[in-house]
Amino acid sequence: MWKVYLFYLLAIVGATATVKLARSPWPPTVTLLVPICWMAALASLTIAWSGVAKVVARRKALERRRALDALDALNLTSGSSRAQFLAAAGPFMRSGWPDEDELANRLGALVSAIRSHPTSSIDFGRLEELQQAARKLRELEAWSTRWQPSWVRTVWPELGARADPVVAASVAPLTVGGILASAVLVGMAVGPLWGALCYLVLVSLCGVLLGIAERRLDRLRDRFRMAAPDLFSKDGSPRIPERYDRTRN
């Protein structure tokens, strides 16, 4: 990843130097270094933001895995087991999770129930159901990471999305910083008014390209579902094929 960061920094600094050299008299003056240093600082801040976001995403993924492992070993009749589960699930609960993460929401409800209700009032059947769902999810992710190519996990994140949040967290800041740097460079090259118009054109073009990419990705998802029916249940949810050998993970 450091090579990507280095290329990112050199690209922004090099583009700034090229623009300023094209609009500056020769030999260049000392004031040429001011915008170059400013853009280098902007690129460095963006890279630092990306690195921190990547670390945070990895930490959340690790906390989630520890919480699921503790859920798998939870025994409500044992006080030490409940204490270990709460200690492992606590950091994951504090880190927050997306609203669409159903398993995390149910895990949060279980943590609240253990903390605020007596053990005799907790439904053991629902706990076993939650543990089975957690085991199925872990097996599905392990199978997908081992047997499915990366483009398949990108098209259908449910088949193994543990690494996707890390990639998104590291790429999103770089994308935002690149768009901001591009707007500043356009303003430097053609002036404030034309720079604003060019920036609007750039943003509109990015929106159109993202819309086209999303439509093509939807079509690819549909084709993948039809081409690999053994990966999905009748309701469309992903499942582990019968040929999967759990002992190989």
C-alpha positions as semicolon CSV with decimal commas, in nm:
position;residue;x (nm);y (nm);z (nm)
1;M;0,000;0,000;0,000
2;W;0,293;0,236;0,059
3;K;0,364;0,234;-0,315
4;V;0,011;0,361;-0,379
5;Y;0,061;0,638;-0,122
6;L;0,396;0,736;-0,276
7;F;0,251;0,747;-0,626
8;Y;-0,044;0,951;-0,499
9;L;0,185;1,207;-0,337
10;L;0,415;1,233;-0,639
11;A;0,121;1,263;-0,879
12;I;-0,035;1,557;-0,692
13;V;0,296;1,735;-0,633
14;G;0,411;1,674;-0,991
15;A;0,084;1,798;-1,138
16;T;0,103;2,114;-0,924
17;A;0,462;2,180;-1,031
18;T;0,372;2,129;-1,397
19;V;0,078;2,371;-1,379
20;K;0,276;2,639;-1,196
21;L;0,579;2,607;-1,424
22;A;0,356;2,645;-1,730
23;R;0,212;2,971;-1,592
24;S;0,528;3,114;-1,432
25;P;0,807;3,315;-1,590
26;W;1,144;3,160;-1,639
27;P;1,347;3,121;-1,428
28;P;1,082;3,037;-1,170
29;T;1,060;3,246;-0,858
30;V;1,064;3,137;-0,497
31;T;0,686;3,179;-0,477
32;L;0,654;2,869;-0,694
33;L;0,732;2,656;-0,389
34;V;0,432;2,788;-0,192
35;P;0,152;2,614;-0,393
36;I;0,368;2,304;-0,436
37;C;0,425;2,278;-0,059
38;W;0,056;2,350;0,005
39;M;-0,056;2,071;-0,229
40;A;0,207;1,836;-0,082
41;A;0,061;1,906;0,262
42;L;-0,290;1,838;0,130
43;A;-0,177;1,508;-0,023
44;S;0,005;1,411;0,298
45;L;-0,304;1,488;0,505
46;T;-0,517;1,277;0,272
47;I;-0,270;0,989;0,293
48;A;-0,269;1,012;0,672
49;W;-0,650;1,013;0,672
50;S;-0,652;0,704;0,451
51;G;-0,404;0,524;0,676
52;V;-0,600;0,600;0,992
53;A;-0,927;0,491;0,827
54;K;-0,765;0,164;0,722
55;V;-0,639;0,097;1,075
56;V;-0,981;0,175;1,224
57;A;-1,153;-0,056;0,973
58;R;-0,913;-0,339;1,055
59;R;-0,967;-0,286;1,427
60;K;-1,345;-0,302;1,383
61;A;-1,312;-0,621;1,178
62;L;-1,096;-0,775;1,453
63;E;-1,341;-0,670;1,724
64;R;-1,628;-0,820;1,524
65;R;-1,444;-1,149;1,483
66;R;-1,366;-1,167;1,856
67;A;-1,729;-1,095;1,939
68;L;-1,849;-1,375;1,710
69;D;-1,592;-1,617;1,858
70;A;-1,714;-1,529;2,207
71;L;-2,074;-1,577;2,095
72;D;-1,988;-1,923;1,964
73;A;-1,843;-2,020;2,303
74;L;-2,114;-1,852;2,514
75;N;-2,281;-2,060;2,783
76;L;-2,554;-1,865;2,963
77;T;-2,548;-2,098;3,263
78;S;-2,185;-2,009;3,336
79;G;-2,108;-1,675;3,497
80;S;-1,747;-1,675;3,371
81;S;-1,864;-1,749;3,016
82;R;-2,107;-1,457;3,028
83;A;-1,832;-1,229;3,161
84;Q;-1,593;-1,335;2,883
85;F;-1,862;-1,276;2,623
86;L;-1,940;-0,927;2,753
87;A;-1,568;-0,842;2,766
88;A;-1,518;-0,955;2,405
89;A;-1,838;-0,801;2,268
90;G;-1,800;-0,470;2,452
91;P;-1,544;-0,311;2,213
92;F;-1,748;-0,419;1,911
93;M;-2,064;-0,268;2,058
94;R;-1,888;0,062;2,127
95;S;-1,734;0,078;1,779
96;G;-2,076;0,089;1,611
97;W;-2,196;-0,108;1,309
98;P;-2,416;-0,049;1,001
99;D;-2,791;-0,069;1,049
100;E;-2,816;-0,335;0,777
101;D;-2,586;-0,570;0,973
102;E;-2,863;-0,791;1,114
103;L;-2,627;-1,022;1,299
104;A;-2,461;-0,729;1,478
105;N;-2,800;-0,586;1,575
106;R;-2,907;-0,919;1,724
107;L;-2,573;-0,945;1,902
108;G;-2,629;-0,601;2,054
109;A;-2,973;-0,708;2,173
110;L;-2,820;-1,016;2,339
111;V;-2,557;-0,805;2,516
112;S;-2,828;-0,573;2,649
113;A;-3,037;-0,869;2,762
114;I;-2,748;-1,028;2,954
115;R;-2,664;-0,698;3,123
116;S;-3,018;-0,602;3,221
117;H;-3,211;-0,928;3,263
118;P;-3,164;-1,236;3,480
119;T;-3,035;-1,547;3,312
120;S;-3,359;-1,737;3,373
121;S;-3,555;-1,494;3,154
122;I;-3,332;-1,531;2,845
123;D;-3,456;-1,763;2,569
124;F;-3,196;-2,037;2,516
125;G;-3,357;-2,136;2,188
126;R;-3,304;-1,791;2,040
127;L;-2,944;-1,794;2,163
128;E;-2,879;-2,125;1,986
129;E;-3,035;-1,983;1,670
130;L;-2,805;-1,680;1,689
131;Q;-2,500;-1,899;1,743
132;Q;-2,590;-2,110;1,441
133;A;-2,626;-1,795;1,228
134;A;-2,284;-1,674;1,345
135;R;-2,122;-2,009;1,264
136;K;-2,282;-2,015;0,921
137;L;-2,157;-1,665;0,850
138;R;-1,801;-1,747;0,956
139;E;-1,797;-2,066;0,750
140;L;-1,937;-1,884;0,450
141;E;-1,671;-1,614;0,470
142;A;-1,395;-1,872;0,515
143;W;-1,519;-2,072;0,217
144;S;-1,555;-1,766;-0,001
145;T;-1,213;-1,627;0,086
146;R;-1,051;-1,958;0,000
147;W;-1,245;-2,058;-0,311
148;Q;-1,396;-1,748;-0,470
149;P;-1,196;-1,495;-0,678
150;S;-1,187;-1,138;-0,557
151;W;-1,419;-1,008;-0,831
152;V;-1,691;-1,246;-0,714
153;R;-1,671;-1,111;-0,358
154;T;-1,688;-0,759;-0,503
155;V;-1,997;-0,837;-0,707
156;W;-2,166;-1,024;-0,420
157;P;-2,027;-0,893;-0,087
158;E;-2,231;-1,140;0,121
159;L;-1,998;-1,417;0,004
160;G;-1,706;-1,277;0,203
161;A;-1,693;-0,907;0,281
162;R;-1,446;-0,903;0,568
163;A;-1,175;-0,729;0,362
164;D;-1,409;-0,498;0,168
165;P;-1,459;-0,241;0,448
166;V;-1,081;-0,213;0,487
167;V;-1,033;-0,148;0,116
168;A;-1,319;0,103;0,106
169;A;-1,189;0,286;0,413
170;S;-0,845;0,327;0,258
171;V;-0,962;0,416;-0,094
172;A;-1,244;0,660;-0,011
173;P;-1,018;0,927;0,149
174;L;-0,779;0,906;-0,145
175;T;-1,068;0,954;-0,387
176;V;-1,205;1,255;-0,199
177;G;-0,859;1,408;-0,172
178;G;-0,792;1,347;-0,541
179;I;-1,114;1,521;-0,642
180;L;-1,029;1,818;-0,419
181;A;-0,675;1,837;-0,556
182;S;-0,809;1,816;-0,913
183;A;-1,043;2,109;-0,845
184;V;-0,757;2,319;-0,707
185;L;-0,531;2,230;-1,000
186;V;-0,801;2,320;-1,252
187;G;-0,846;2,654;-1,075
188;M;-0,471;2,713;-1,093
189;A;-0,454;2,626;-1,461
190;V;-0,753;2,810;-1,612
191;G;-0,860;3,063;-1,347
192;P;-1,138;3,070;-1,085
193;L;-1,437;3,107;-1,322
194;W;-1,337;2,848;-1,579
195;G;-1,205;2,633;-1,296
196;A;-1,549;2,626;-1,134
197;L;-1,712;2,533;-1,467
198;C;-1,456;2,260;-1,532
199;Y;-1,506;2,130;-1,179
200;L;-1,882;2,108;-1,233
201;V;-1,823;1,920;-1,557
202;L;-1,583;1,685;-1,377
203;V;-1,832;1,615;-1,096
204;S;-2,116;1,559;-1,345
205;L;-1,900;1,323;-1,548
206;C;-1,807;1,127;-1,234
207;G;-2,176;1,098;-1,142
208;V;-2,265;0,967;-1,488
209;L;-1,979;0,717;-1,483
210;L;-2,079;0,594;-1,136
211;G;-2,438;0,548;-1,252
212;I;-2,324;0,349;-1,556
213;A;-2,090;0,137;-1,342
214;E;-2,369;0,060;-1,093
215;R;-2,604;-0,050;-1,371
216;R;-2,339;-0,277;-1,522
217;L;-2,263;-0,417;-1,177
218;D;-2,632;-0,497;-1,122
219;R;-2,642;-0,683;-1,451
220;L;-2,327;-0,873;-1,355
221;R;-2,483;-0,969;-1,021
222;D;-2,790;-1,106;-1,199
223;R;-2,576;-1,306;-1,442
224;F;-2,366;-1,442;-1,157
225;R;-2,674;-1,554;-0,965
226;M;-2,805;-1,738;-1,271
227;A;-2,464;-1,889;-1,352
228;A;-2,399;-2,010;-0,995
229;P;-2,734;-2,122;-0,849
230;D;-2,558;-2,355;-0,602
231;L;-2,424;-2,055;-0,412
232;F;-2,770;-1,928;-0,318
233;S;-3,076;-2,060;-0,142
234;K;-3,427;-2,037;-0,285
235;D;-3,482;-1,705;-0,110
236;G;-3,168;-1,559;-0,272
237;S;-2,948;-1,565;0,038
238;P;-2,596;-1,707;-0,004
239;R;-2,518;-2,052;0,127
240;I;-2,226;-2,293;0,146
241;P;-2,230;-2,557;-0,130
242;E;-2,241;-2,919;-0,024
243;R;-1,903;-2,983;-0,189
244;Y;-1,734;-2,741;0,054
245;D;-1,482;-2,922;0,275
246;R;-1,476;-2,744;0,611
247;T;-1,163;-2,930;0,722
248;R;-0,953;-2,748;0,460
249;N;-0,994;-2,404;0,624
